[in-house]
Amino acid sequence: MKGLGMGKRAERVDERDTIFSRMALVPGSRVSDDYYARHPGRWQADDALRALPELCGQGSRTYHPENSLYAPAIFRLLARWRPLVETAAAGGAGLQDPHATSERLKGLARYYGAHAAGITALAPEFTYSHAGRGDDYGREIAPSHRYALVFTVAMDYRHLLAAPGLPVVAESARQYLEAAKVALAVAANVSALGGAARAHLDGSYLAVLPPLAVLAGLGEIGRPGILVTPDLGPRVRLGMVTTDLPLNADRPRPLGLQEFCRTCGKCARNCPAQAISREPAAPAAGWQVQADRCYRFWRQTGTDCAICLISCPYSRPLSPLQRLLRAAAGRSAPARRIAPRLDDIVYGRRPFRRWAPEWFADP
């Protein structure tokens, strides 16, 4: 899978080690003491990050007494939905055809709001080894489902042009909400069709979604370490439903992205935290992003930034010219060299600007 930007995973990821799980630790609590007893070298750096303003918090560069409230409200809502993620089989339609079932589930995902959907076997190497959040903290994860339906939801281009402003984090929250709605709706339908299912929502994922999305044919992993899709680029959020229903797996869909990213590098040049690798070619493990450095900028700014997302030429609205350029870049080295230069000319080397939706309160 190296050619799709996934590299080779030596071992499963422990969710407790991710930046979001570490930032959720409460100093002095049992789980915090347990974690830093096992990782004493991380305590000081993590405490320094925790001392920074919260995302959308007072003291951050973009803080606004009203506009900064919207995204946290949605993430609190999503936290209340987490007990709904598990659904048992209820009745059933006696499904016998994995291909037909797979197409129906992908169609349902799109019907409920997904932009694209694909299916893959739930590769164990991409599931977390241990849960890192909430009451399940430290629980060893042994996936019981065989298949994963992975889907994308589309982020609004105009909101991302405001990177790293508050419209970005408002749009992120909206799409995490949309992904949660799609996942819960599909899981409910899987249950009605006779299968057990689990919806994977923000804060309750049991797997690393981007590589599973690659296996499900939704795109490739790009230089910033995130999924890049053929029509929306990295301008997506991901969701997933796992199930024990017998399904047909889709195939990965190469885009020629690794060679394009090697030539382009626009996300790395524009990254304000300098967290994205500038290595010309992806190493065996894929391009690596310095997550702590990235997250520090998030906390200082008060949003989830998204400069790398909007910098990517694949994020542009899919016009006939864009279709032609992407098709050519997937096949031709000269086109891969020309496309980023054209993107700089048409959209600018730094394609972000000050903007806010009309319903935002005045600055």
N, C-alpha and C positions, 0 to 999 in steps of 0.2 A: 504493500500500500504506500510505499515511499513516494511513488509518482503522483499520489493524490494529496500530498502534504501531511500525511498522518505519521510518517516515520515508523519506528518500531517501538512498541511499548514494552519495556522490560518487566514491569510489574503493575498491578492494579493501583489506581489512585486511592489514597485514604482521604475521604472527604474532610476529616478533621484537620488535614494539612492545608486546605484551601484558604485563601485570604478571607472569604466571607464567613467561614466557620470560625476562624481564629478571632475575627473582629466581633463575633457574637459572644465570645467567652466573657464572663463577668469576673473580673479580678477578685480573688479570694474565695470563689466558689469551688465546689468539689471538682467539677470537670476542668476548670481552669488550672487548679493545682495539679491535677493528673496530667494535663497536656504539657505544661511547662516543666514538670518533673521529668518527662520523657524527652522534651525538646528545650533544654535550658538556654540554648543559644538564641532562641527566637523571642524570649520574653522581653528584653529591653527594646528591640526594634518594634515589636507589636504594641507595647505600651506607648511608644512615641506616636504610632499611627492612631491609637485610640484617643490620644490627647488632642488630636485635630478635630475641627468641627465635623458633626455628622453630615452625611449626604443631605442636601437641602437644609442644613442646619445654620443657625445664627452664627455669624462669624466667618462663614465661607464667602468667597468672592462674589458669588451670584445671589446671595441670600436676599429674599424679598418676603415681607411679612405675610403676604397672601399667596403669591405665586409659588412659593416654596412648600406650600402645604399639600398640593394636589397629589404629587407622586407618593409621598409617605402614606397618605390615606389609602391609596390603592394597595400598597404592599401590606398594610395592616389588614385590609380586607382579604387578600390572598392568604395570609397566615391563618385567618379564621376558616378558610376553605380546606385546609390541609387534612382534617379528619375525614373528608369525603373521598379521598383518592382511591381507596380499595373498594372494589365491587365484586361480589361473588356471582357465579352463574345463576341465572334465574330463568327457569323454563328452557326455551331453546327452539330453534327451527329445524333441528336435525341437519345442519349444514354438512355437506359431503364434498363440496368442490372448493379446494383451497384457493384456486385462481379467482373464482367468482366472489368468494368471501373477501379476498384481498382487494379486489376492485371496488366492491361495495364499501368497505371501510375507508379506503382512500377517497372515494366519492363523498362519503358522509363527512369526512374531515374537511373537504373543500366546501361542502354545503354549509357547515357550521362556521366557516370563516377562514379556514386555512388557505394560504396561497398555493402551496404545493405539498404533496405528501408522498412518502415512499415507505417500503417495508424492508426490514432486514432481520436476519437471525440475531438474537440478543447475544452478541459476542461477549463472553465472560470477561475478557481483558479490558473492556470498556465500562464495566460496572464498578462502582466504588467497592473497596474492600470493607470499609466500615462507614457507618453513618456519622455525620459530623454536626448535626443540628438537632435542637429540640429534645424531646423525651427519648428519642432513639439514639442519642449521642453514644458512640462507642459500640453500637450493635454491629456485629459481623453480618455482612450482607451476602446472602446466598440466594440469587435470583431463582424464582420458581417458574418464571414464564420463559417461553422459548422464542417468541417473536416480539419485535418492536415496530410500531407504526410511528414514524418520525415525520413531523410536519413543520412548515415555516408559516409565519404570519408576517405581513409586509409592514415595514416602518415608513412613515410618510416622509418623502424626500424634503419637503419644505421645512419641516421641523428639524431635520438633521442639518440643514444648511445653517441653523442657528448655533451649531456646536461651537464652544462647549456650554452654551447658555441653558437656562431653565426649560425652554421648549423641548430640549433633547430628553431630559429625564422624565418630563411629563409624557412624552411619546413612548419612551421605554416602558414606563409603568402601564400605559394603555395597552401596549402589545403583550406584555406579560399577562395582563388581565384577559386579553383575547385568546392567548395560547391556553390559559387555564380553562376558559369556557369551552374551547374546542376539545381539549383533552377530557374534561369531565363529561361532555355530551357524547363523545365517541365511546368512552368507557361504559357509560350507561347503556348504549346500544349494543356493545359487545355482550354485556350481561344479559340483555333481553334476547340475544341470539344464542345464548347457551354457553358463553365462555366467561371465565374469570378475567378480570382486567385490573390494571392499576394506571391511574392518570398521574403523570409526573409534572408537578407545578413548581413555580419558583419557591425555593426553600425546602422542597421535598423530592428532589431528584435522587434516584438511586443509581444513576449512570452518568457518564460524560457524554453529552448529546452530540457535539460537533462530529466526532469520528463515526458515530452511528448514523448521522445524517449523510455522511459521505458514503457509507456502505449501502444506504437506502437510495442512492442515486440522486441526491439533492444538490450536490456541488462538490467542491474541494476545499481543503484548508489552505488559506492564503498566508501571506507573510505576517499579518497581525495575529495569527493563531486562532482565527475564527472562520466559520463557514462562509464561503463565497459562492453564491448561486449564479446560474447562467443568466438570469434575467433581472435580478435585483441586486446582484453582488452581495456584499455583507450587510445590506440594509434589511435584515430580517431578525426576528427572534424565533427561537425553537421551542417546540413542545413534543411530548411523546406519550404514547399509550402502549403498555406492554400487556401481553395476553397469552393464554395457553391454547387459544384457537389455532388449528392448523392453517398456515398461510403460505403464500408464495413470496419469496424474497426477490426484491428488485436487484439490479446490478449497479455497481458504481458507474458514474458518468464522467469520464475524463473531460476536462475543459482546456487542457494545455495551460492551466493557471500557474504551475510552478515556474515554467519558463517566463511567463508574463511577469510574475512578481519579481523574478530575478532581475529583469530588465527595468521594471518600473520603480519600485521602492518609494513611491510617493507617500505612503502612510508613515514609513519610518522617518522620512525627511520632515514631515509635518508634526510628528508626535511631540507634544510639549514636554512630556516626561522623559523623552528619549528612552522609552521602554521597549521599542520594537527593534529587532536585530537588523543591522545594515549589512550583514554578510551577503555577498553577491549570490551565492548559491545556498540552497537549503542544506544543512547538515543531515546526517542519517536520521536524527530524531526529529527533523523538521525545524523550521525557524522557531526560536524560543522568545517569548515575551516575558519581561521582568514584571511579574504581577504586582509585587509590592510597590515598585516605582510607579506603575500605572495607577494603583489604588490610592497612593499618596496624593497624586494630582487630583483624583476624584474628590477626596476629602477637602483638600485646599480650595477647590473650585466650587464644590457643592453640588456637582452633577456627575453623571457617568460619561462625560466628555464627548465621545463619538467622533472626534476629529479623524481617527483612522477610517471610520466607516464612510464618512462623506468625502474623504480624500481619494478613495478608491475609484478609478475610472469605471469599474463595473457597477458602481452605484447609480450611474446616470440613468434618467428615464429612457426606456427602451424604444428609441426612434428607429426608423429604417437604417439610418447611418450607424447607430450603435449596434444594431444586429449585424451589419456588414463588418464593422470593425472587430467585434468579438469573434465572429466566425473566422475572419482572417487571422486574428491573433492566436487562435487555437491551432493554426496550421503553418504559419509563416513566421520565421525569425525577423525578417524586415518589418512585418506588420506589428510585431511585438515591440519593436524599437520605436516605430512611428506613433502608435496609439497613445502612449503616455504623453508624448510631446504635443499631439493634437489636443489631448485633454487639457493640458496646461494652457494652450492658446484659447480654447473655447470656454472652459470653465474656470480657468485661473489656477495658478500653482497652489494657492490656499483658498479652496472653494467653500468658504464659510462667511457668513455675514450676520449682522445684527438684525434679528427679526423676532416677532412674537405673535402668536395667534390673537385674533381680535378680542377674544374673551379674557385674555390676561389683564390683570389690573395694571394701571399705568406704573412705570418705574418710580 
